[in-house]
Amino acid sequence: MVAFLMNRLGPQIICFVFGLVLFAVYFSAHPVARQINTTVLVDYWQIIFAFTLIIGVISFVNLSVHDIKRGHNRFYRFISLFGLVIMPVFAVIWGIKGDSPFMWMFDNVQVPMQSTVFSLLAFFVASASYRGFRARSLPATVLLVAALLTLISRSSLEGALPSFIAGTADWVRGNPSMAARRAILIGIGLGSLTTSLRVLLGIERTWLGGEK
Amino acid sequence: MIKLESRHWIFLGLFVLVVGAMVLNISFDIAVTDETQRLYNLIDSLPEGSTLIISFDHEASSLPEIRPLALVVLRHTFSKNIKLIGTALLAEGTGVGYQLMNMVAKEYGKQYGIDYVYLGFKPQYIAAILSMGESIPETFPEDYLGKPVAQLPLLHNVKNYDDIAGVISIADGSLTTHWIEYGASRYGVRVSAAVTAAMMTTYDPYLASGQLYAMIGGLRGAAEYERLINRGGAGKRGMLAQTVSHIYVICLIVVGNIVYFRAKRKKRSNS
């Protein structure tokens, strides 16, 4: 009975009450409601975030140590752990502003590395466009034509080519592409609403530990 | 000796073309699109002394595309004597935003605390957007440098979004969506965006419905904006590399399809 209260009923009641209160507070213009809203947003969410950060760090360290023990990607794991330790050390000792070592590492190590990895996409796209972008069927041909139009319209060539190309590219973006995007957004919205209601009303209980 | 495969030649071709284009420094004339013009008109129409929030909602990986966008927006706003409040809803954008704001502020002789402030990073972006709608000083009791907001003259008359002319989210992901869904829908603040080219179609529905007021996207957007403010920059230079690589990809698609159909025809004639 106690276990049921602690593991099932208790969390469900807390979830329902908080969900209902925050829902009401979100739409209420009453000063008390606004103050509760601010307190929850400024204080409570930040405390939760701090805990998620701790969980994330512990989980990453565990995973790295586990891999080091097994000899998997040992070098990369050491580098990751070194980065994980050294950046907070820099931040605590010299701060994170202006000319601090933390910002030096950010500007000269993190930014170039991340930009490099991101820019590699251009090479993979070029290779994939040669090997995979084939007019094998009607839908594939439509996709291919749309891609060609978009590539042209997002370059500087637009002015040198007939205006119908840019017009068609804009039409593709403004009609079929946007219609598909809207359908996805509406689907996400309805899905989020349904899931939220199911969680609040206790119909969806997998978050409590796997039981449906 | 490493044996080069077709993909290696493709990589090499792209590298040579992009480097060559950057070295040659050819410039193209770029037409300004309506969406870029709209953001320009918005900033241009704001009275002097208006306050805007510029939010650096991006990661370090997209900096080559984000930086030119951020610079044109900052240059235009500072040149119009608009006061700026800088924030970041992604940790990696924090340092970048601070450096860019300081750099452009120096170009225009702007004074920290009076003409612009930088509030820095706030975790939990949805909570940050919502709580700024209630109270900006309570959400950010101190600025990025650790100075209490009471010591920043710019913020003396700023309580929440009611005192702000708009928000410009400089983003490489979906964070602008949260500004629209929570900032614009709940508190009615006017949200505009400067986003990477890949994210533009994501925001098209919001732009068409008016929930997103204006948007510039990618290097093309930056190049268009540079033209509007009569100032060259990384957008225009980047467009050259982008144009060359787009032409290269188009050629690869065409050649790939010719190879495919020839092989298909050969297979059919053999059987």
HADDOCK unambig.tbl for C-alpha pairs under 7 A between the chains (distance, minus, plus):
assign (segid A and resid 38 and name CA) (segid B and resid 131 and name CA) 5.62 0.50 0.50
assign (segid A and resid 38 and name CA) (segid B and resid 134 and name CA) 6.33 0.50 0.50
assign (segid A and resid 41 and name CA) (segid B and resid 127 and name CA) 5.02 0.50 0.50
assign (segid A and resid 41 and name CA) (segid B and resid 131 and name CA) 5.73 0.50 0.50
assign (segid A and resid 42 and name CA) (segid B and resid 131 and name CA) 6.31 0.50 0.50
assign (segid A and resid 42 and name CA) (segid B and resid 139 and name CA) 5.95 0.50 0.50
assign (segid A and resid 45 and name CA) (segid B and resid 127 and name CA) 6.81 0.50 0.50
assign (segid A and resid 46 and name CA) (segid B and resid 123 and name CA) 6.90 0.50 0.50
assign (segid A and resid 46 and name CA) (segid B and resid 124 and name CA) 6.93 0.50 0.50
assign (segid A and resid 49 and name CA) (segid B and resid 124 and name CA) 6.83 0.50 0.50
assign (segid A and resid 111 and name CA) (segid B and resid 60 and name CA) 5.11 0.50 0.50
assign (segid A and resid 111 and name CA) (segid B and resid 61 and name CA) 6.29 0.50 0.50
assign (segid A and resid 114 and name CA) (segid B and resid 60 and name CA) 6.30 0.50 0.50
assign (segid A and resid 114 and name CA) (segid B and resid 61 and name CA) 4.35 0.50 0.50
assign (segid A and resid 115 and name CA) (segid B and resid 60 and name CA) 6.86 0.50 0.50
assign (segid A and resid 115 and name CA) (segid B and resid 61 and name CA) 4.23 0.50 0.50
assign (segid A and resid 115 and name CA) (segid B and resid 62 and name CA) 6.26 0.50 0.50
assign (segid A and resid 115 and name CA) (segid B and resid 63 and name CA) 6.88 0.50 0.50
assign (segid A and resid 118 and name CA) (segid B and resid 61 and name CA) 5.94 0.50 0.50
assign (segid A and resid 123 and name CA) (segid B and resid 11 and name CA) 5.56 0.50 0.50
assign (segid A and resid 126 and name CA) (segid B and resid 10 and name CA) 6.92 0.50 0.50
assign (segid A and resid 126 and name CA) (segid B and resid 249 and name CA) 5.52 0.50 0.50
assign (segid A and resid 127 and name CA) (segid B and resid 7 and name CA) 5.62 0.50 0.50
assign (segid A and resid 127 and name CA) (segid B and resid 10 and name CA) 6.14 0.50 0.50
assign (segid A and resid 129 and name CA) (segid B and resid 249 and name CA) 6.46 0.50 0.50
assign (segid A and resid 129 and name CA) (segid B and resid 252 and name CA) 6.32 0.50 0.50
assign (segid A and resid 129 and name CA) (segid B and resid 253 and name CA) 5.38 0.50 0.50
assign (segid A and resid 130 and name CA) (segid B and resid 252 and name CA) 4.85 0.50 0.50
assign (segid A and resid 130 and name CA) (segid B and resid 253 and name CA) 5.06 0.50 0.50
assign (segid A and resid 130 and name CA) (segid B and resid 256 and name CA) 4.77 0.50 0.50
assign (segid A and resid 131 and name CA) (segid B and resid 256 and name CA) 6.22 0.50 0.50
assign (segid A and resid 133 and name CA) (segid B and resid 253 and name CA) 6.24 0.50 0.50
assign (segid A and resid 134 and name CA) (segid B and resid 257 and name CA) 5.53 0.50 0.50
assign (segid A and resid 135 and name CA) (segid B and resid 257 and name CA) 6.89 0.50 0.50
assign (segid A and resid 148 and name CA) (segid B and resid 250 and name CA) 6.48 0.50 0.50
assign (segid A and resid 151 and name CA) (segid B and resid 246 and name CA) 5.82 0.50 0.50
assign (segid A and resid 154 and name CA) (segid B and resid 220 and name CA) 6.60 0.50 0.50
assign (segid A and resid 155 and name CA) (segid B and resid 239 and name CA) 6.82 0.50 0.50
assign (segid A and resid 155 and name CA) (segid B and resid 242 and name CA) 6.51 0.50 0.50
assign (segid A and resid 155 and name CA) (segid B and resid 243 and name CA) 4.59 0.50 0.50
assign (segid A and resid 155 and name CA) (segid B and resid 246 and name CA) 6.90 0.50 0.50
assign (segid A and resid 156 and name CA) (segid B and resid 28 and name CA) 6.03 0.50 0.50
assign (segid A and resid 156 and name CA) (segid B and resid 30 and name CA) 5.95 0.50 0.50
assign (segid A and resid 156 and name CA) (segid B and resid 239 and name CA) 6.78 0.50 0.50
assign (segid A and resid 156 and name CA) (segid B and resid 243 and name CA) 5.80 0.50 0.50
assign (segid A and resid 178 and name CA) (segid B and resid 204 and name CA) 6.45 0.50 0.50
assign (segid A and resid 178 and name CA) (segid B and resid 205 and name CA) 6.07 0.50 0.50
assign (segid A and resid 181 and name CA) (segid B and resid 202 and name CA) 6.84 0.50 0.50
assign (segid A and resid 182 and name CA) (segid B and resid 205 and name CA) 6.33 0.50 0.50
